[in-house]
């Protein structure tokens, strides 16, 4: 089975992990030790950032 290519860069994932306070866990033990709840929070935060960036981009192009 082929592995899926990651949508988020490692840098972005680590930046989000810092914001949520799990960067130490990732650095010391890897992504496999991050709880499912925190992984969900990472995804939610990434979606919020993407939506905000898209809204800002659309606002600038429509003005």
PDB file of N, H, CA, C and O in Angstrom:
ATOM      1  N   UNK A   1       0.833  -1.167   0.000  1.00  0.00           N
ATOM      2  CA  UNK A   1       0.000   0.000   0.000  1.00  0.00           C
ATOM      3  C   UNK A   1       0.887   1.243   0.000  1.00  0.00           C
ATOM      4  O   UNK A   1       1.836   1.326   0.780  1.00  0.00           O
ATOM      5  N   UNK A   2       0.589   2.195  -0.858  1.00  0.00           N
ATOM      6  H   UNK A   2      -0.181   2.126  -1.492  1.00  0.00           H
ATOM      7  CA  UNK A   2       1.381   3.416  -0.965  1.00  0.00           C
ATOM      8  C   UNK A   2       1.057   4.373   0.167  1.00  0.00           C
ATOM      9  O   UNK A   2      -0.086   4.474   0.612  1.00  0.00           O
ATOM     10  N   UNK A   3       2.077   5.064   0.619  1.00  0.00           N
ATOM     11  H   UNK A   3       3.005   4.981   0.257  1.00  0.00           H
ATOM     12  CA  UNK A   3       1.868   6.066   1.667  1.00  0.00           C
ATOM     13  C   UNK A   3       1.331   7.337   1.041  1.00  0.00           C
ATOM     14  O   UNK A   3       1.730   7.730  -0.055  1.00  0.00           O
ATOM     15  N   UNK A   4       0.428   7.964   1.751  1.00  0.00           N
ATOM     16  H   UNK A   4       0.103   7.645   2.642  1.00  0.00           H
ATOM     17  CA  UNK A   4      -0.100   9.239   1.284  1.00  0.00           C
ATOM     18  C   UNK A   4       0.921  10.332   1.543  1.00  0.00           C
ATOM     19  O   UNK A   4       1.638  10.311   2.543  1.00  0.00           O
ATOM     20  N   UNK A   5       0.973  11.263   0.649  1.00  0.00           N
ATOM     21  H   UNK A   5       0.391  11.281  -0.164  1.00  0.00           H
ATOM     22  CA  UNK A   5       1.848  12.417   0.813  1.00  0.00           C
ATOM     23  C   UNK A   5       1.203  13.370   1.803  1.00  0.00           C
ATOM     24  O   UNK A   5      -0.005  13.602   1.756  1.00  0.00           O
ATOM     25  N   UNK A   6       2.000  13.915   2.687  1.00  0.00           N
ATOM     26  H   UNK A   6       2.982  13.727   2.725  1.00  0.00           H
ATOM     27  CA  UNK A   6       1.502  14.817   3.718  1.00  0.00           C
ATOM     28  C   UNK A   6       1.053  16.132   3.108  1.00  0.00           C
ATOM     29  O   UNK A   6       1.715  16.681   2.227  1.00  0.00           O
ATOM     30  N   UNK A   7      -0.075  16.628   3.581  1.00  0.00           N
ATOM     31  H   UNK A   7      -0.613  16.182   4.296  1.00  0.00           H
ATOM     32  CA  UNK A   7      -0.601  17.902   3.102  1.00  0.00           C
ATOM     33  C   UNK A   7       0.105  19.054   3.804  1.00  0.00           C
ATOM     34  O   UNK A   7       0.383  20.087   3.195  1.00  0.00           O
ATOM     35  N   UNK A   8       0.393  18.868   5.093  1.00  0.00           N
ATOM     36  H   UNK A   8       0.167  18.029   5.588  1.00  0.00           H
ATOM     37  CA  UNK A   8       1.069  19.907   5.863  1.00  0.00           C
ATOM     38  C   UNK A   8       2.559  19.622   5.917  1.00  0.00           C
ATOM     39  O   UNK A   8       2.980  18.470   6.021  1.00  0.00           O
ATOM     40  N   UNK A   9       3.344  20.672   5.847  1.00  0.00           N
ATOM     41  H   UNK A   9       3.003  21.608   5.763  1.00  0.00           H
ATOM     42  CA  UNK A   9       4.787  20.506   5.976  1.00  0.00           C
ATOM     43  C   UNK A   9       5.126  20.193   7.429  1.00  0.00           C
ATOM     44  O   UNK A   9       4.347  20.484   8.337  1.00  0.00           O
ATOM     45  N   UNK A  10       6.281  19.605   7.635  1.00  0.00           N
ATOM     46  H   UNK A  10       6.914  19.368   6.898  1.00  0.00           H
ATOM     47  CA  UNK A  10       6.735  19.312   8.997  1.00  0.00           C
ATOM     48  C   UNK A  10       6.902  20.603   9.788  1.00  0.00           C
ATOM     49  O   UNK A  10       6.618  20.639  10.985  1.00  0.00           O
ATOM     50  N   UNK A  11       7.362  21.661   9.126  1.00  0.00           N
ATOM     51  H   UNK A  11       7.593  21.631   8.154  1.00  0.00           H
ATOM     52  CA  UNK A  11       7.535  22.946   9.799  1.00  0.00           C
ATOM     53  C   UNK A  11       6.202  23.488  10.317  1.00  0.00           C
ATOM     54  O   UNK A  11       6.120  23.980  11.442  1.00  0.00           O
ATOM     55  N   UNK A  12       5.164  23.396   9.491  1.00  0.00           N
ATOM     56  H   UNK A  12       5.230  22.996   8.576  1.00  0.00           H
ATOM     57  CA  UNK A  12       3.849  23.871   9.897  1.00  0.00           C
ATOM     58  C   UNK A  12       3.309  23.025  11.043  1.00  0.00           C
ATOM     59  O   UNK A  12       2.763  23.565  12.005  1.00  0.00           O
ATOM     60  N   UNK A  13       3.454  21.716  10.954  1.00  0.00           N
ATOM     61  H   UNK A  13       3.897  21.277  10.173  1.00  0.00           H
ATOM     62  CA  UNK A  13       2.975  20.850  12.036  1.00  0.00           C
ATOM     63  C   UNK A  13       3.688  21.174  13.341  1.00  0.00           C
ATOM     64  O   UNK A  13       3.057  21.203  14.398  1.00  0.00           O
ATOM     65  N   UNK A  14       4.984  21.414  13.284  1.00  0.00           N
ATOM     66  H   UNK A  14       5.497  21.391  12.426  1.00  0.00           H
ATOM     67  CA  UNK A  14       5.734  21.720  14.492  1.00  0.00           C
ATOM     68  C   UNK A  14       5.337  23.087  15.049  1.00  0.00           C
ATOM     69  O   UNK A  14       5.267  23.269  16.265  1.00  0.00           O
ATOM     70  N   UNK A  15       5.079  24.046  14.159  1.00  0.00           N
ATOM     71  H   UNK A  15       5.136  23.899  13.172  1.00  0.00           H
ATOM     72  CA  UNK A  15       4.623  25.370  14.599  1.00  0.00           C
ATOM     73  C   UNK A  15       3.279  25.254  15.330  1.00  0.00           C
ATOM     74  O   UNK A  15       3.078  25.885  16.368  1.00  0.00           O
ATOM     75  N   UNK A  16       2.374  24.457  14.792  1.00  0.00           N
ATOM     76  H   UNK A  16       2.537  23.944  13.949  1.00  0.00           H
ATOM     77  CA  UNK A  16       1.076  24.251  15.434  1.00  0.00           C
ATOM     78  C   UNK A  16       1.237  23.517  16.763  1.00  0.00           C
ATOM     79  O   UNK A  16       0.545  23.818  17.736  1.00  0.00           O
ATOM     80  N   UNK A  17       2.150  22.557  16.794  1.00  0.00           N
ATOM     81  H   UNK A  17       2.712  22.313  16.004  1.00  0.00           H
ATOM     82  CA  UNK A  17       2.411  21.822  18.037  1.00  0.00           C
ATOM     83  C   UNK A  17       2.916  22.767  19.118  1.00  0.00           C
ATOM     84  O   UNK A  17       2.564  22.617  20.288  1.00  0.00           O
ATOM     85  N   UNK A  18       3.740  23.741  18.733  1.00  0.00           N
ATOM     86  H   UNK A  18       4.026  23.863  17.783  1.00  0.00           H
ATOM     87  CA  UNK A  18       4.220  24.743  19.695  1.00  0.00           C
ATOM     88  C   UNK A  18       3.056  25.537  20.255  1.00  0.00           C
ATOM     89  O   UNK A  18       2.985  25.779  21.460  1.00  0.00           O
ATOM     90  N   UNK A  19       2.137  25.945  19.378  1.00  0.00           N
ATOM     91  H   UNK A  19       2.195  25.748  18.399  1.00  0.00           H
ATOM     92  CA  UNK A  19       0.985  26.729  19.813  1.00  0.00           C
ATOM     93  C   UNK A  19       0.112  25.947  20.792  1.00  0.00           C
ATOM     94  O   UNK A  19      -0.477  26.527  21.704  1.00  0.00           O
ATOM     95  N   UNK A  20       0.031  24.646  20.602  1.00  0.00           N
ATOM     96  H   UNK A  20       0.510  24.175  19.861  1.00  0.00           H
ATOM     97  CA  UNK A  20      -0.811  23.821  21.470  1.00  0.00           C
ATOM     98  C   UNK A  20      -0.063  23.272  22.679  1.00  0.00           C
ATOM     99  O   UNK A  20      -0.665  22.638  23.545  1.00  0.00           O
ATOM    100  N   UNK A  21       1.237  23.510  22.743  1.00  0.00           N
ATOM    101  H   UNK A  21       1.726  24.025  22.040  1.00  0.00           H
ATOM    102  CA  UNK A  21       2.010  23.082  23.895  1.00  0.00           C
ATOM    103  C   UNK A  21       2.433  21.621  23.873  1.00  0.00           C
ATOM    104  O   UNK A  21       2.730  21.055  24.925  1.00  0.00           O
ATOM    105  N   UNK A  22       2.468  20.999  22.703  1.00  0.00           N
ATOM    106  H   UNK A  22       2.227  21.459  21.848  1.00  0.00           H
ATOM    107  CA  UNK A  22       2.883  19.597  22.618  1.00  0.00           C
ATOM    108  C   UNK A  22       4.201  19.429  21.857  1.00  0.00           C
ATOM    109  O   UNK A  22       4.587  18.309  21.522  1.00  0.00           O
ATOM    110  N   UNK A  23       4.883  20.526  21.588  1.00  0.00           N
ATOM    111  H   UNK A  23       4.570  21.436  21.860  1.00  0.00           H
ATOM    112  CA  UNK A  23       6.128  20.465  20.818  1.00  0.00           C
ATOM    113  C   UNK A  23       7.203  19.663  21.545  1.00  0.00           C
ATOM    114  O   UNK A  23       7.991  18.969  20.904  1.00  0.00           O
ATOM    115  N   UNK A  24       7.245  19.749  22.876  1.00  0.00           N
ATOM    116  H   UNK A  24       6.605  20.313  23.397  1.00  0.00           H
ATOM    117  CA  UNK A  24       8.240  18.982  23.637  1.00  0.00           C
ATOM    118  C   UNK A  24       8.016  17.488  23.467  1.00  0.00           C
ATOM    119  O   UNK A  24       8.970  16.727  23.307  1.00  0.00           O
ATOM    120  N   UNK A  25       6.759  17.070  23.502  1.00  0.00           N
ATOM    121  H   UNK A  25       5.985  17.688  23.632  1.00  0.00           H
ATOM    122  CA  UNK A  25       6.433  15.657  23.311  1.00  0.00           C
ATOM    123  C   UNK A  25       6.878  15.197  21.932  1.00  0.00           C
ATOM    124  O   UNK A  25       7.460  14.122  21.787  1.00  0.00           O
ATOM    125  N   UNK A  26       6.606  16.010  20.925  1.00  0.00           N
ATOM    126  H   UNK A  26       6.133  16.883  21.043  1.00  0.00           H
ATOM    127  CA  UNK A  26       6.992  15.662  19.547  1.00  0.00           C
ATOM    128  C   UNK A  26       8.506  15.565  19.444  1.00  0.00           C
ATOM    129  O   UNK A  26       9.034  14.628  18.845  1.00  0.00           O
ATOM    130  N   UNK A  27       9.203  16.534  20.028  1.00  0.00           N
ATOM    131  H   UNK A  27       8.774  17.295  20.514  1.00  0.00           H
ATOM    132  CA  UNK A  27      10.659  16.557  19.934  1.00  0.00           C
ATOM    133  C   UNK A  27      11.297  15.365  20.648  1.00  0.00           C
ATOM    134  O   UNK A  27      12.265  14.787  20.154  1.00  0.00           O
ATOM    135  N   UNK A  28      10.761  15.003  21.797  1.00  0.00           N
ATOM    136  H   UNK A  28       9.975  15.473  22.199  1.00  0.00           H
ATOM    137  CA  UNK A  28      11.360  13.945  22.599  1.00  0.00           C
ATOM    138  C   UNK A  28      10.916  12.544  22.199  1.00  0.00           C
ATOM    139  O   UNK A  28      11.717  11.610  22.199  1.00  0.00           O
ATOM    140  N   UNK A  29       9.627  12.397  21.856  1.00  0.00           N
ATOM    141  H   UNK A  29       8.975  13.156  21.856  1.00  0.00           H
ATOM    142  CA  UNK A  29       9.073  11.055  21.647  1.00  0.00           C
ATOM    143  C   UNK A  29       8.497  10.818  20.261  1.00  0.00           C
ATOM    144  O   UNK A  29       8.233   9.673  19.893  1.00  0.00           O
ATOM    145  N   UNK A  30       8.297  11.875  19.488  1.00  0.00           N
ATOM    146  H   UNK A  30       8.511  12.805  19.787  1.00  0.00           H
ATOM    147  CA  UNK A  30       7.763  11.733  18.136  1.00  0.00           C
ATOM    148  C   UNK A  30       6.265  11.957  18.085  1.00  0.00           C
ATOM    149  O   UNK A  30       5.599  12.058  19.115  1.00  0.00           O
ATOM    150  N   UNK A  31       5.747  12.032  16.867  1.00  0.00           N
ATOM    151  H   UNK A  31       6.288  11.950  16.030  1.00  0.00           H
ATOM    152  CA  UNK A  31       4.328  12.297  16.644  1.00  0.00           C
ATOM    153  C   UNK A  31       3.438  11.179  17.167  1.00  0.00           C
ATOM    154  O   UNK A  31       2.281  11.425  17.507  1.00  0.00           O
ATOM    155  N   UNK A  32       3.946   9.975  17.236  1.00  0.00           N
ATOM    156  H   UNK A  32       4.886   9.776  16.960  1.00  0.00           H
ATOM    157  CA  UNK A  32       3.153   8.841  17.701  1.00  0.00           C
ATOM    158  C   UNK A  32       2.736   8.945  19.150  1.00  0.00           C
ATOM    159  O   UNK A  32       1.810   8.254  19.575  1.00  0.00           O
ATOM    160  N   UNK A  33       3.392   9.788  19.914  1.00  0.00           N
ATOM    161  H   UNK A  33       4.144  10.350  19.570  1.00  0.00           H
ATOM    162  CA  UNK A  33       3.065   9.952  21.333  1.00  0.00           C
ATOM    163  C   UNK A  33       2.093  11.101  21.603  1.00  0.00           C
ATOM    164  O   UNK A  33       1.697  11.329  22.746  1.00  0.00           O
ATOM    165  N   UNK A  34       1.715  11.816  20.558  1.00  0.00           N
ATOM    166  H   UNK A  34       2.038  11.631  19.629  1.00  0.00           H
ATOM    167  CA  UNK A  34       0.751  12.904  20.726  1.00  0.00           C
ATOM    168  C   UNK A  34      -0.640  12.282  20.781  1.00  0.00           C
ATOM    169  O   UNK A  34      -0.986  11.444  19.949  1.00  0.00           O
ATOM    170  N   UNK A  35      -1.432  12.695  21.763  1.00  0.00           N
ATOM    171  H   UNK A  35      -1.151  13.376  22.440  1.00  0.00           H
ATOM    172  CA  UNK A  35      -2.765  12.109  21.951  1.00  0.00           C
ATOM    173  C   UNK A  35      -3.671  12.392  20.749  1.00  0.00           C
ATOM    174  O   UNK A  35      -3.461  13.346  20.000  1.00  0.00           O
ATOM    175  N   UNK A  36      -4.662  11.552  20.591  1.00  0.00           N
ATOM    176  H   UNK A  36      -4.833  10.777  21.200  1.00  0.00           H
ATOM    177  CA  UNK A  36      -5.635  11.743  19.510  1.00  0.00           C
ATOM    178  C   UNK A  36      -6.331  13.085  19.639  1.00  0.00           C
ATOM    179  O   UNK A  36      -6.580  13.762  18.642  1.00  0.00           O
ATOM    180  N   UNK A  37      -6.642  13.463  20.854  1.00  0.00           N
ATOM    181  H   UNK A  37      -6.440  12.912  21.664  1.00  0.00           H
ATOM    182  CA  UNK A  37      -7.299  14.749  21.086  1.00  0.00           C
ATOM    183  C   UNK A  37      -6.416  15.887  20.588  1.00  0.00           C
ATOM    184  O   UNK A  37      -6.894  16.789  19.901  1.00  0.00           O
ATOM    185  N   UNK A  38      -5.134  15.850  20.929  1.00  0.00           N
ATOM    186  H   UNK A  38      -4.744  15.117  21.487  1.00  0.00           H
ATOM    187  CA  UNK A  38      -4.231  16.911  20.487  1.00  0.00           C
ATOM    188  C   UNK A  38      -4.009  16.874  18.985  1.00  0.00           C
ATOM    189  O   UNK A  38      -3.848  17.924  18.362  1.00  0.00           O
ATOM    190  N   UNK A  39      -3.997  15.692  18.390  1.00  0.00           N
ATOM    191  H   UNK A  39      -4.127  14.839  18.896  1.00  0.00           H
ATOM    192  CA  UNK A  39      -3.888  15.612  16.923  1.00  0.00           C
ATOM    193  C   UNK A  39      -5.107  16.267  16.275  1.00  0.00           C
ATOM    194  O   UNK A  39      -4.981  16.991  15.288  1.00  0.00           O
ATOM    195  N   UNK A  40      -6.273  16.010  16.832  1.00  0.00           N
ATOM    196  H   UNK A  40      -6.376  15.422  17.634  1.00  0.00           H
ATOM    197  CA  UNK A  40      -7.491  16.653  16.344  1.00  0.00           C
ATOM    198  C   UNK A  40      -7.423  18.156  16.489  1.00  0.00           C
ATOM    199  O   UNK A  40      -7.852  18.895  15.604  1.00  0.00           O
ATOM    200  N   UNK A  41      -6.876  18.611  17.621  1.00  0.00           N
ATOM    201  H   UNK A  41      -6.528  18.011  18.340  1.00  0.00           H
ATOM    202  CA  UNK A  41      -6.719  20.046  17.837  1.00  0.00           C
ATOM    203  C   UNK A  41      -5.737  20.656  16.840  1.00  0.00           C
ATOM    204  O   UNK A  41      -5.919  21.790  16.397  1.00  0.00           O
ATOM    205  N   UNK A  42      -4.690  19.898  16.486  1.00  0.00           N
ATOM    206  H   UNK A  42      -4.543  18.976  16.845  1.00  0.00           H
ATOM    207  CA  UNK A  42      -3.738  20.367  15.477  1.00  0.00           C
ATOM    208  C   UNK A  42      -4.436  20.562  14.133  1.00  0.00           C
ATOM    209  O   UNK A  42      -4.229  21.568  13.455  1.00  0.00           O
ATOM    210  N   UNK A  43      -5.255  19.599  13.762  1.00  0.00           N
ATOM    211  H   UNK A  43      -5.423  18.781  14.313  1.00  0.00           H
ATOM    212  CA  UNK A  43      -5.984  19.688  12.492  1.00  0.00           C
ATOM    213  C   UNK A  43      -6.948  20.864  12.524  1.00  0.00           C
ATOM    214  O   UNK A  43      -7.027  21.626  11.560  1.00  0.00           O
ATOM    215  N   UNK A  44      -7.682  21.021  13.623  1.00  0.00           N
ATOM    216  H   UNK A  44      -7.617  20.403  14.406  1.00  0.00           H
ATOM    217  CA  UNK A  44      -8.629  22.121  13.757  1.00  0.00           C
ATOM    218  C   UNK A  44      -7.919  23.469  13.622  1.00  0.00           C
ATOM    219  O   UNK A  44      -8.399  24.367  12.931  1.00  0.00           O
ATOM    220  N   UNK A  45      -6.786  23.598  14.283  1.00  0.00           N
ATOM    221  H   UNK A  45      -6.395  22.868  14.844  1.00  0.00           H
ATOM    222  CA  UNK A  45      -6.017  24.844  14.227  1.00  0.00           C
ATOM    223  C   UNK A  45      -5.506  25.104  12.806  1.00  0.00           C
ATOM    224  O   UNK A  45      -5.522  26.241  12.336  1.00  0.00           O
ATOM    225  N   UNK A  46      -5.061  24.058  12.137  1.00  0.00           N
ATOM    226  H   UNK A  46      -5.049  23.134  12.519  1.00  0.00           H
ATOM    227  CA  UNK A  46      -4.582  24.212  10.756  1.00  0.00           C
ATOM    228  C   UNK A  46      -5.710  24.668   9.838  1.00  0.00           C
ATOM    229  O   UNK A  46      -5.505  25.515   8.968  1.00  0.00           O
ATOM    230  N   UNK A  47      -6.899  24.108  10.031  1.00  0.00           N
ATOM    231  H   UNK A  47      -7.066  23.420  10.737  1.00  0.00           H
ATOM    232  CA  UNK A  47      -8.053  24.504   9.213  1.00  0.00           C
ATOM    233  C   UNK A  47      -8.420  25.956   9.486  1.00  0.00           C
ATOM    234  O   UNK A  47      -8.694  26.713   8.555  1.00  0.00           O
ATOM    235  N   UNK A  48      -8.427  26.348  10.758  1.00  0.00           N
ATOM    236  H   UNK A  48      -8.205  25.733  11.514  1.00  0.00           H
ATOM    237  CA  UNK A  48      -8.735  27.746  11.097  1.00  0.00           C
ATOM    238  C   UNK A  48      -7.748  28.699  10.431  1.00  0.00           C
ATOM    239  O   UNK A  48      -8.150  29.725   9.881  1.00  0.00           O
ATOM    240  N   UNK A  49      -6.460  28.364  10.477  1.00  0.00           N
ATOM    241  H   UNK A  49      -6.134  27.531  10.924  1.00  0.00           H
ATOM    242  CA  UNK A  49      -5.444  29.225   9.863  1.00  0.00           C
ATOM    243  C   UNK A  49      -5.637  29.299   8.350  1.00  0.00           C
ATOM    244  O   UNK A  49      -5.502  30.369   7.757  1.00  0.00           O
ATOM    245  N   UNK A  50      -5.951  28.166   7.729  1.00  0.00           N
ATOM    246  H   UNK A  50      -6.060  27.297   8.211  1.00  0.00           H
ATOM    247  CA  UNK A  50      -6.156  28.139   6.280  1.00  0.00           C
ATOM    248  C   UNK A  50      -7.383  28.957   5.890  1.00  0.00           C
ATOM    249  O   UNK A  50      -7.354  29.699   4.908  1.00  0.00           O
ATOM    250  N   UNK A  51      -8.458  28.821   6.658  1.00  0.00           N
ATOM    251  H   UNK A  51      -8.482  28.218   7.455  1.00  0.00           H
ATOM    252  CA  UNK A  51      -9.665  29.596   6.371  1.00  0.00           C
ATOM    253  C   UNK A  51      -9.413  31.091   6.536  1.00  0.00           C
ATOM    254  O   UNK A  51      -9.889  31.895   5.734  1.00  0.00           O
ATOM    255  N   UNK A  52      -8.668  31.463   7.569  1.00  0.00           N
ATOM    256  H   UNK A  52      -8.282  30.810   8.220  1.00  0.00           H
ATOM    257  CA  UNK A  52      -8.356  32.878   7.796  1.00  0.00           C
ATOM    258  C   UNK A  52      -7.510  33.426   6.652  1.00  0.00           C
ATOM    259  O   UNK A  52      -7.761  34.528   6.163  1.00  0.00           O
ATOM    260  N   UNK A  53      -6.510  32.660   6.226  1.00  0.00           N
ATOM    261  H   UNK A  53      -6.306  31.765   6.624  1.00  0.00           H
ATOM    262  CA  UNK A  53      -5.654  33.098   5.121  1.00  0.00           C
ATOM    263  C   UNK A  53      -6.454  33.230   3.833  1.00  0.00           C
ATOM    264  O   UNK A  53      -6.239  34.165   3.061  1.00  0.00           O
ATOM    265  N   UNK A  54      -7.369  32.307   3.597  1.00  0.00           N
ATOM    266  H   UNK A  54      -7.544  31.548   4.224  1.00  0.00           H
ATOM    267  CA  UNK A  54      -8.197  32.357   2.397  1.00  0.00           C
ATOM    268  C   UNK A  54      -9.131  33.564   2.430  1.00  0.00           C
ATOM    269  O   UNK A  54      -9.320  34.244   1.422  1.00  0.00           O
ATOM    270  N   UNK A  55      -9.712  33.820   3.603  1.00  0.00           N
ATOM    271  H   UNK A  55      -9.559  33.267   4.422  1.00  0.00           H
ATOM    272  CA  UNK A  55     -10.609  34.969   3.746  1.00  0.00           C
ATOM    273  C   UNK A  55      -9.836  36.271   3.515  1.00  0.00           C
ATOM    274  O   UNK A  55     -10.333  37.178   2.846  1.00  0.00           O
ATOM    275  N   UNK A  56      -8.630  36.362   4.063  1.00  0.00           N
ATOM    276  H   UNK A  56      -8.227  35.625   4.606  1.00  0.00           H
ATOM    277  CA  UNK A  56      -7.819  37.558   3.853  1.00  0.00           C
ATOM    278  C   UNK A  56      -7.462  37.718   2.380  1.00  0.00           C
ATOM    279  O   UNK A  56      -7.491  38.823   1.838  1.00  0.00           O
ATOM    280  N   UNK A  57      -7.126  36.604   1.743  1.00  0.00           N
ATOM    281  H   UNK A  57      -7.102  35.707   2.183  1.00  0.00           H
ATOM    282  CA  UNK A  57      -6.768  36.652   0.314  1.00  0.00           C
ATOM    283  C   UNK A  57      -7.973  37.085  -0.515  1.00  0.00           C
ATOM    284  O   UNK A  57      -7.836  37.910  -1.418  1.00  0.00           O
ATOM    285  N   UNK A  58      -9.138  36.543  -0.222  1.00  0.00           N
ATOM    286  H   UNK A  58      -9.249  35.872   0.511  1.00  0.00           H
ATOM    287  CA  UNK A  58     -10.347  36.889  -0.973  1.00  0.00           C
ATOM    288  C   UNK A  58     -10.760  38.335  -0.720  1.00  0.00           C
ATOM    289  O   UNK A  58     -11.260  39.010  -1.620  1.00  0.00           O
ATOM    290  N   UNK A  59     -10.552  38.802   0.490  1.00  0.00           N
ATOM    291  H   UNK A  59     -10.146  38.254   1.221  1.00  0.00           H
ATOM    292  CA  UNK A  59     -10.886  40.193   0.810  1.00  0.00           C
ATOM    293  C   UNK A  59     -10.006  41.167   0.060  1.00  0.00           C
ATOM    294  O   UNK A  59     -10.464  42.232  -0.353  1.00  0.00           O
ATOM    295  N   UNK A  60      -8.752  40.814  -0.119  1.00  0.00           N
ATOM    296  H   UNK A  60      -8.379  39.949   0.216  1.00  0.00           H
ATOM    297  CA  UNK A  60      -7.818  41.691  -0.830  1.00  0.00           C
ATOM    298  C   UNK A  60      -8.098  41.708  -2.320  1.00  0.00           C
ATOM    299  O   UNK A  60      -7.929  42.743  -2.965  1.00  0.00           O
ATOM    300  N   UNK A  61      -8.526  40.577  -2.884  1.00  0.00           N
ATOM    301  H   UNK A  61      -8.663  39.736  -2.361  1.00  0.00           H
ATOM    302  CA  UNK A  61      -8.746  40.505  -4.335  1.00  0.00           C
ATOM    303  C   UNK A  61     -10.085  41.136  -4.723  1.00  0.00           C
ATOM    304  O   UNK A  61     -10.243  41.566  -5.866  1.00  0.00           O
ATOM    305  N   UNK A  62     -11.059  41.205  -3.797  1.00  0.00           N
ATOM    306  H   UNK A  62     -10.931  40.855  -2.869  1.00  0.00           H
ATOM    307  CA  UNK A  62     -12.365  41.754  -4.124  1.00  0.00           C
ATOM    308  C   UNK A  62     -12.415  43.257  -3.916  1.00  0.00           C
ATOM    309  O   UNK A  62     -13.321  43.906  -4.438  1.00  0.00           O
ATOM    310  N   UNK A  63     -11.495  43.827  -3.187  1.00  0.00           N
ATOM    311  H   UNK A  63     -10.759  43.300  -2.763  1.00  0.00           H
ATOM    312  CA  UNK A  63     -11.533  45.273  -2.878  1.00  0.00           C
ATOM    313  C   UNK A  63     -11.198  46.121  -4.073  1.00  0.00           C
ATOM    314  O   UNK A  63     -11.187  47.348  -3.976  1.00  0.00           O
TER     315      UNK A  63
END
